[in-house]
Amino acid sequence: MHEVTIAGRTVPYRLVRNARSRHVRITFTPDGLRVSAPTRLSDREIRRAVQSKERWLLRHEALLHPQVPEPLIDGQMLPFLDGAVELGIRHSTRGSVRLRPDDARMAVAAPDADAVRPLVERGYRGAARDWFALMCDRHAHRMGVTYASIGIRDPRTRWGSCSARGALSFSWRLMMAPARVAEYVVVHEMAHLTHLDHSTAFWDLVQHFSPDFARDRFWLRDHGDWLSRAPGNTPPPPLD
């Protein structure tokens, strides 16, 4: 494990050297910071490269110091879009999850306590696939665009993406954000199907289909750290 000083604090990172790499690449993983670098660079040069990204790293400060999440418990209320679902846990040797938003309940069958959180995540992912498919179809019709595919992932520093081939990707964690915020991310990524940049024309298009997009961007900026840690025993932030 290597270390670097960021804003006066020591931050550990895992260094991976790759002969094919041409640049230093920094990513967040559930275990902390990961740095991929060319084999030709010295440790000192790599530290300097990481320190040069200080402002970007501090925007994701919660991910710099990963915490062990508190156990999820039976009867706990978990955030789900504009509401919440009650977590019901029962013991079973075969793990399963069923999320029923209409009944405001997520039923988990788990062999032990350690298996509960991965199953809860699976429940959120399944709901995200259905919800984002519905939203993308709705906005594709409104915006006059077509997309190639939808993926549900858990990127550590972005909430959505759009490739040049029209492949859309969204974070399952947006299922714990207000619905309007998750829908803004849909509009944002689908606007990239027309403008694959962040030009003035891009933002004009976003504003046309999401007039209050600035409010929703600020929500993600202010509460992104909470989303990165949720679900947990800390209550969700208030809906602005």
Secondary structure, DSSP 8 states (H G I E B T S, - for coil): -EEEEETTEEEEEEEEEETT--S-EEEEETTEEEEEEETTS-HHHHHHHHHTTHHHHHTTHHHHS--------TT-EEEETTEEEEEEEEE-SS-EEEEEGGGTEEEEEESSGGGHHHHHHHHHHHHHHHHHHHHHHHHHHHHT---SEEEEE--SS-SEEE-TT-EEEEEGGGGGS-HHHHHHHHHHHHHTTT-SS--HHHHHHHHHH-TTHHHHHHHHHHHHHHHHH-SSSS------
